[in-house]
Each structure stands twice: as C-alpha cells, then as structure tokens.
Amino acid sequence: MAQHGIDPTAPLTGEPSKKTKRKLAREMRTQLISFVFMLFLTSMAFISIASDAIPSGFAFPFILILAVIQVILQLYVFMHLNERGNGWTNAMIWTGVLIAIPTVAALMLLLGIVKW
C-alpha cells in the first residue's frame, strides 16, 4: 500500500459542503423519526399485552409482526443496508431468512410442537 503522506486518522479540517450538510441533516431526521417510531412500536406491544387489549390467540402473532417490523427498520435505517454497495449483504441476509423460516417450520412440525 502506497503512502501518500495523509494520515487517515486525522480529523477533517474545513467546512463541509452544503450538499453534505443537507445529506447529514436528512439522515439525522430519518434516524430520529425511526427511533421514535420504534419506541412507539415497543410501547404499543407492551401496553397491548399488559392491558389485555388484544385477544390472547392473537397476542403472539401481533408481537411477532411488531418484532419483524423493528428488525427490518433497524437493518435498513440504523445498519445502513439501504445504502449503495450493500447488495451482497442484503442478498445474504434475505437468503438466510428464506432458508431459516422453512427450516424452523419443518423442525416444529417434526418435533410435534405444531400439529396439523
């Protein structure tokens, strides 16, 4: 690796461009809105179960739906999987999910946890 006389650990100097400032402001706004939405989802799950607002038969699927929404939001907003250059990462994650779901379902059927 060639040395060019620039220390990569040195702090940046100067003022960022207007385009960079707008991009950072938009990203901060998106993360704040997502964080508040995730707090809302968490509180909605807790309150709905604690107050018996939903039927007991629908409680597990309801919590599971809220959890899936939060996982997807966290992957794409906070882990930045929506940015360019993450195509392989996205492909590998969703391939793993598509393999894991039928595997868990088949194991549940084989072990007798779910009987149909």
C-alpha positions as CSV (number, residue, x, y, z in Angstrom):
1,M,0.0,0.0,0.0
2,A,1.5,3.3,-1.0
3,Q,1.9,6.1,1.5
4,H,0.7,9.5,0.3
5,G,1.5,11.5,3.3
6,I,-2.1,11.7,4.5
7,D,-3.0,10.4,7.9
8,P,-6.4,8.6,7.6
9,T,-7.0,9.0,11.3
10,A,-6.5,12.8,11.3
11,P,-9.7,14.8,11.8
12,L,-11.2,16.6,8.8
13,T,-10.5,20.3,8.5
14,G,-12.6,22.9,6.9
15,E,-16.4,23.3,6.5
16,P,-18.5,20.6,4.8
17,S,-20.2,21.5,1.6
18,K,-23.9,22.4,1.5
19,K,-24.7,19.1,-0.2
20,T,-23.0,17.2,2.6
21,K,-24.8,19.2,5.3
22,R,-28.2,18.5,3.7
23,K,-27.4,14.8,3.4
24,L,-26.4,14.7,7.1
25,A,-29.4,16.6,8.2
26,R,-31.7,14.3,6.2
27,E,-30.0,11.2,7.7
28,M,-30.3,12.6,11.2
29,R,-34.0,13.4,10.7
30,T,-34.6,9.9,9.3
31,Q,-32.9,8.2,12.2
32,L,-34.8,10.3,14.8
33,I,-38.1,9.6,13.2
34,S,-37.3,5.9,13.0
35,F,-36.1,5.9,16.6
36,V,-39.4,7.5,17.8
37,F,-41.4,5.0,15.7
38,M,-39.5,2.1,17.2
39,L,-40.2,3.4,20.7
40,F,-43.9,3.7,19.7
41,L,-43.9,0.0,18.4
42,T,-42.2,-1.2,21.6
43,S,-44.7,0.7,23.9
44,M,-47.6,-0.5,21.7
45,A,-46.5,-4.1,22.2
46,F,-46.1,-3.7,25.9
47,I,-49.3,-1.8,26.5
48,S,-51.4,-4.1,24.3
49,I,-50.2,-7.2,26.2
50,A,-50.3,-5.6,29.7
51,S,-53.8,-4.2,29.3
52,D,-55.3,-7.3,27.5
53,A,-56.3,-5.0,24.6
54,I,-55.9,-7.8,22.1
55,P,-57.3,-11.4,22.3
56,S,-54.9,-14.0,23.7
57,G,-55.0,-16.0,20.5
58,F,-53.7,-13.1,18.5
59,A,-51.1,-11.9,21.1
60,F,-48.1,-14.0,19.7
61,P,-48.7,-13.1,16.0
62,F,-49.1,-9.5,17.0
63,I,-45.9,-9.3,18.9
64,L,-44.1,-11.2,16.1
65,I,-45.4,-8.8,13.5
66,L,-44.1,-5.8,15.5
67,A,-40.8,-7.5,16.0
68,V,-40.3,-8.2,12.3
69,I,-41.1,-4.5,11.5
70,Q,-38.5,-3.4,14.1
71,V,-35.8,-5.8,12.7
72,I,-36.4,-4.5,9.2
73,L,-36.2,-0.9,10.3
74,Q,-33.1,-1.5,12.3
75,L,-31.4,-3.2,9.4
76,Y,-32.2,-0.6,6.8
77,V,-32.1,2.6,8.9
78,F,-29.5,2.0,11.6
79,M,-27.3,-0.6,9.9
80,H,-27.5,1.4,6.7
81,L,-28.4,-1.6,4.4
82,N,-30.3,0.8,2.2
83,E,-27.1,2.5,1.0
84,R,-25.2,1.7,-2.2
85,G,-22.7,-1.1,-2.0
86,N,-24.7,-3.4,0.2
87,G,-26.2,-5.6,-2.4
88,W,-24.3,-8.8,-1.4
89,T,-25.0,-8.1,2.2
90,N,-28.8,-7.8,1.5
91,A,-28.8,-10.9,-0.6
92,M,-27.1,-13.0,2.0
93,I,-29.3,-11.7,4.8
94,W,-32.5,-12.4,2.9
95,T,-31.3,-15.7,1.6
96,G,-30.6,-16.8,5.2
97,V,-34.1,-15.6,6.3
98,L,-35.7,-17.6,3.4
99,I,-33.8,-20.7,4.4
100,A,-34.3,-20.3,8.2
101,I,-38.1,-19.9,8.1
102,P,-39.0,-23.2,6.3
103,T,-36.3,-25.0,8.4
104,V,-37.8,-23.8,11.7
105,A,-41.3,-24.6,10.5
106,A,-40.2,-28.1,9.4
107,L,-38.5,-28.7,12.7
108,M,-41.6,-27.6,14.6
109,L,-43.7,-30.0,12.6
110,L,-41.3,-32.9,13.1
111,L,-40.8,-32.3,16.8
112,G,-44.6,-32.1,17.3
113,I,-44.7,-28.5,18.6
114,V,-47.3,-27.7,15.9
115,K,-49.7,-30.4,14.9
116,W,-51.7,-30.2,11.7
